[in-house]
């Protein structure tokens, strides 16, 4: 009986100051940074198109800091231009020395991945013939449940949209995916983790989005352009590290991805290394969660599997599904009810998760060796939603990540009564695409300004209005979380200690459009 791989991660839960000087791989967050090189043309165009060109500053570790770290023998493994940090393997002596450097803001262990498998499930019984219909073959049920088939028939197949996958191994020679390379749509494939493994979770996940094998598996975005990065090393005797996922996500953004699928979740360390606590699923703590929010600030839609912990002691979503800007996807059965294994909400800070749901039981997937199978897991619900996002972006490429998320929520099966079981409900691809097409892009607003549009809690932004205006700040649930007093002209205002995420700032007079503010840690 096939079990679905779901990778889980962990960070040390004890305070950093109390950690002993143990050798290992660590994130080194520095205060000395410089502007990173500008993004590639497609990435810059995406940022500009979605109104986020100025919202995310890319910062590289300064040469002076690099030189001082090199003096200590520190060799960077991965550098994050979003976090102003690098990871490196440190000895105990190096760790102590690095902590004492005046420009080092934070040193924290790199989370490691361990393998977690779903328990056997009666959902894995052989499918009935009723699941096979028309050319969609055995994938008809998963498409029909979210009406992605209707969107396909309306001409929305991901044309012109660049879709990325962060996972284990891929196989673009598989019959279900061969068209991607043959049509010249395989933009780039790379690896941030060893390729000496035999786990093809990435193949199976990507086939749900991209599959084009009539009678076997059809994905909702089989005409999309593709980026693929191996960031996970699945064998149980080896531990992949979350710095690879951060590096992979930054690589996706730099190479012009429009939407990225992450069918991975992080919650526990190897035995003896400490675990995340449920209280850490707060949208702020995990490095990968922070990275997802920074990706969204740059116009990149990130779809994340909610996790397969619903039937175990952990139960709740795993990082980075807790990110405010992530579209967290739960799993349902054909009846639209939550699959027992699907992780639930809320987040530690009280937000509803998952955001939406899709079929996660008896999902038709491609398997190694040119085969096909049915399998279970939020790992396979998420890429269906990723494909639907590609359909939406084909219709309206100007939509930003929060607008895409809100479209999915507002057209899902329980949009007016969301809960922490399936979120806003089962996705309706056709309704989302039709609403996207029917909604005209808003006019450019020149009567008031907010900059920069990315800020840390407690920081300051500049507001400029032509008339006396007060401003309200709303979170992702539409709750007012702050009000800035009335003023006129150009003036600084303080940002309260808000959780990381995407906020809307709107003049109280109601006559002006809202602008986005990204709060990052």
N, C-alpha and C positions, 0 to 999 in steps of 0.2 A: 504494500500500500504506500503510495507516494505521500511524503510529507513536504510541506511548503517551508522553505527556508525563510526565516525572518531574522535579520541581524540586529543585535541590540548592543548599545554602548554604555559606558559609564565614566563618570568622573569621580574623583575622591570627594567624599561628602564632608570630611573634617576641614576646619579652617586652614587656610594656606599657611598662616603663621605657625600653626602647630605641626606642620608636616616635617618629618625627619628628612635629613639630607640623603635621600636614597637615589641611586643612579637610575636613569630612565630618560624617556623623551618628554620634553616640557615645552609649553608655549612661553615665550618671552615677549611680553608686551612692553613697548618702549614709548617714551615721551618725545624722543628726538626722531622726527620723521620729515620727509621731503615729498614734494609732489611726485607721484608716479607718472610714467609716460602716459599720454592720452590713450583712450581705448581705440580699438580698430574701428574702421569706418562704419561697419554694420552695427556694432555695439553703440557707437556714438549716435547713429541715426535712430536706433531704437530708444535710447534715452531721450533724445529730442522729440521723437514722435509721441512718446507717452508722457511728456511733460516732466521728465525726471533728470534732464541733462545736468542740472546744477545741484541735484539733491544728494549725490554721493561723491565725496572727495576720495580719490584713490591716493593713499599715502604709503610710500616705501620707507623702510628703515633707513635712517640717515647714514651716509658713509662714515661719519665720526663714530656712531654707535657700532656699526659693523666692524670698524677697525679695533675698537676696544674689546668687542666680543672675540674677534679673531686672536687678539693678544692672549686671551684665556684659552685658546684652542677650540673655541666653539665653531662648529661647522653647521651652517643652516641646512635643515632637511626640506622644509617648506616655508615659504614666506607668504603672508597674507597682506595684500595691499588694502584690504578693507578694514582689517583689525589693527593695523600698525604693529604687526607682530611677526615673529618667526618661531618655528619649532626646531629643536635640536636635541640630539642625544647627549646628555650631560653626566659626567661622573659626579660623585658626591662632593668632591672638592670644587669642581666647576660650578655646581649648583649653588654652593655657599657663596662663591665669588661673584656669580651673576646677580644673586639677590642683593649684594652690597653695592652694585653699580648705581650711581645717582640717577641715571636716565631710565632705569628699569622700573616700570610702574607695577608690574604684576608678573609672577611666575606661577604657572599652574600645570599640573600633569596633563599630558595629552590622553584623552579618553581612548580606551582600547575596546575593540569589538570582540564579542564572543558569540558562538553559534547558539541559537535557540530555535527549537523546532516545535511546530504545533503538534498537539496530541492527535492520535488517530481520530478520525471523525466519520460518522455514518454518512456525511454529505459526500464522501468520496465514492459512493456506489456508482455503478455504471449508469450513464445517462439514458433517458428514455428517448425513443425516436421523435417525440414531439419537439425536442430541442433542435432538430435539423429542419431548416426551412430555406428554400430558394438557394441562391449562390452563397449565402452567408454560411451555409452548412451548419456545423456544430457550434459556431459562434453566434448563431441567430439570437439565442436567448439573452446573452449579455448585452448585445446591441439594442435589442428591442426594449429591454427593461428601462433603458435611459433614452430611448428614441433616437439613438445615434444613427440607426439605419435610415430613419426618415430624413435626417439631416444629410446623410450621404446621398440619398436619392434626390435631394434638393440641390446637390452640387457642392456640398461642403465636405472636402476630403483632406483639408490641411494644406492646400496648395499655397506655396510661398511662405509658409510658417516653418521656422526652424525649431525642432524639438530635440531636447537633450535628455540623456539617461545617465545617472550615476548608479553603478551597480557592480556586479561581478563580471563574468565573461560574456561576450556577445558572439553571435555567429551570423554574419550578413551573407553567408553562402547558403544558409538554410532556405528551402523553397518558399517559406512564408515571408522572408525578408529579402530575397534575391533581387527584387525589383528596385530596392533602394539604391544599391550600387549600380545596377544595370542602367538606371535612368540618370545617373550622375547626381543623386541626391544625398549620398553619403559624404558629408562635408569633411569630417575628421573623426578619427578614432584614436584615443590615447589611453595611457595607463599611469596611475599614480600608486598602484599596488602591484605586487608580483603577478605575472601571468602564468606562473607554474602552479596552476590549480585546475581542477576539473569541474568547477561549479559554474553552470550556465544559467543561473537565476536571471542574469541580465538579458539573455536571449528570450526567456519565457516572458519576462516583464515587457520588453519592447515589442514582442509579437502581439500583445493585446492592443497596443496603440497603432502599430504599423503594419500588422499582418495583411498579406494580400495573396492568399491561397484559397481560391474558390472551392467551396465544399468542405473546407477545414477551419480556417480562421481568417476573418476580415476585421481590420481595425478601423476606427473612425477617422484616422488621419493617415491613410496609406499613401497619400501623395506628398507628405511633408518632407522637408529637408531634415537631416539627422546628424546629431553629434552624440558620441558615446564615449564614456570614460569609465575605465575599471578603477574603482576606488576601494573595493573590498576584497579581502583575501579570506576565503571561506573555511579552509581546513581548520579543524578544531585545535590542532597542535600549534597553530600560528595565530597571532593576533594582529589584525589590521587596526589602523589607528585613524582617529577622526580628523587628523590634519590632512589626510589624503582627500577626505570628502570636502573640506573647506577649499583645498587647492583645486579640486575638480569643479566645484561650483564657480569659483572665480574664473577658471578656464572657460567654462560654458559661457559666462557673461561676456568675457573678452572676445569670444568667437561668435558673438551675435545670436545666441540662443534667445528665443522668445518665451519658451516654457520649458521647464526642467522637471523630470519625474524623479523622485527619491522614494523608492520602495524599501526603505531601511528605517530602523528606529533604534534609539539609544536609551538604555535605562540602567544596566548593571555592569559592574566591573568583573574581572576574573575573581575567583574566591580569594579573600584576604586583602583585596585592594580597595574595599569600600564601594558603596553603591550610591547612585542618585537616590534621593528620597522623593516621594510623590510631590512634596512641597517645592522641589526644584523644577517641576514642570510648570513654570510660571511665565514663560515667554522671555526670560531674561538670562537665566543661569547658564545653560549649555552653550558652548562655543558654536556648535552647529546651528542652534536656534538663532543666535546673533547673526551668523552668516546669512541665513535665509532672509532675515529682515533687511540686511544690507543689499542683498540681491534684489528684493522687491523695490527698494528705494531707487534702484537703477533701472526699473522697468521690466524686470524679469519675473514672470509668473512661476511660482514654485509649488508643485503638487506633491504632497507627502502622504504616504500610507499612515493611517492612524495607529497601527500596531495590532498584534495578535494576542494581546494580554488579557482580553475580556473574560476568559474562563479561568484565569490563574490568580495568584495572590496580588499581583501588581494592578491589574484591571484597567488602569487609565491609559491614556495616550502616552506615547514615548516621543522624546525629542528627535527631530525638530518639528514634529506635528504641533507642538505647543506654541510655535511662533505665531504672533498675531497676524502676520501677512501670509502665512502658509495656508494653502487650501488643503486641509486635513481630510482624508477620505476614509470613511468606515466601510465595512462590508455588510451586505444584506443577502438574504436568500432570494429565490425567485418570487417569494410572496411579499417582498419589500420589507420584511422584518429583520432586525439586526441579527447577524450570525453570532452564535454564542461566543466565538473566539474574538470578535472585533472589539478593540479597546474603546473605552467610553470616556466621557468628560465628567466634570468640567476640568479646566486647567486649575492650577493652584491659586490663581488670582481670580477665579470665578467666571471665566469666559466659557461659552458653549463650545465644545468640540465633540465629535468631528464637525466639520463645516457641512459636508454633504456625504452621500453614500452612493455606492454602485454595487453591482453583483460581485460577490467575493466567494461564492460557493459554486462549484462545478463550472469554473471559468475555463474556456478552451484556450490552450496555450501551445506554443511550439516548444519542442524538447530536442536535446542533442541528437545528432545522427539523422536529422531530417524527419523526426517523428512529431507526434501530437499527443496531447493528453488533456484530461480535466484536472484541475487542482483548485485549492481553496486558499484564501488569505487576503488580507488588505493589500498585500503586495501586488495583487492582480486586480483589485478594485481601483487602486490609484491610477494605473496607466489608462484605464478606460476614461477616467475624468480628464487625464492629460490629453487624450485624443479629442475629447469634447472641447477643451480649451483651445486646441488648435483649430477646430471648426469655427469657434467664436472669433478667434484672431484673424482667420481668413476673411470673415465677414467685416470685422472692424479692427484693423491692426493698430488703431490709435488708442485702444482701451488700455488703461494701466492695470496693474495687478489687483488693486482693490476693487476697481470697477468690474473686472472679470469675476472676482470672487462674489461680489454682490449680485451680478447677473445670475450666477449659478444658484445662489441662495434664494433669490426672489422668484425663481421659476421652478424650484424643486418641489417635491411632493407635499411637504408640510411647511411651506414658507411662512405661514402665519403662526405656526406653533412649534418652533424648533425645540429640540431637547438634547440631552447629552447621550442619547443612544445612537441616533442616526443624523444628528444635526438638523439642518434645514430640510433633510429628506433626500429621496432618490433624485438624482439629476435628471433633467428633461432637456436633452440637447437641442431638439428642434425649437422648443419654446425659448431657450436661451439665445439661440441664433436669431430667431425672428425678432425678439425684443432688441437685440443688439442692432439689427438692421433698421428697426423702426425708430431707434433713438438717435437723433442727429447729434453729431459732435457739438459740444458747447462752444460758444464764441470765445475768442481770445479775450482775456480780461486785462485791460490796461489801466483801470481806474483804482486799483490798489495792488500792493506788492508785499510779499513776505520772503525774506531771504536772510541767511541761507535756509534751504528747506530741509536740511538735515542738521540735527543738534543733539547734544547730550542733555540728560536731565539736569536742571539747575543752570543750564547755559542761557544765552541771550540770542534773540533774533531781532532783526530790524523790520519794522512795519512801516509802510508808507501809504497814506490815504489822502485823497484830495479834500475830503470833508470830514467833520468830526464823526468818528465812528468807534464804537466798542466792538470787541471781537469775542466770539464763543469758540471754544475748542471741544471737539467731539471725538470720542473713541470709536473703535470699529463696530460697536453695538449701537451707535447713535446716541450714547449718553454724553451729556455735557460734563466735562471734567475740569474745565477752567473757564474763566471769563477775564479778558484783558480790558482794562478801563478805557473809556472814551479818550480819543486823542485825534490830532490832525497833523498832517505832514509826516516827515520821517522821524521815527523814534524807536529806541530800544525797548524791548519787553522781556521779562524773565520767563523762562519755561519752567513750570513746576516739576517736581520729582515724579514724573509720569513713568509708567512701565514702558519698555521699548516697544515700538510698534508704529503704525501709520495712523495719523490723526487728520481730521479735517478742521480747518479754521474758517469760520464764516462770520462776516459782519452781521451785527444784530439787527440792522435795518431790513434785512431780507432782500435787498435789491441788488446784491452782488453775489457772484459765484464763490463757492468755497475753494480754498487752496489747500494742498496737501502739506503736512509737516511730518517728517520721519524722525522719531526719537530713537537714538541708538545708544547702546552702552559701550 
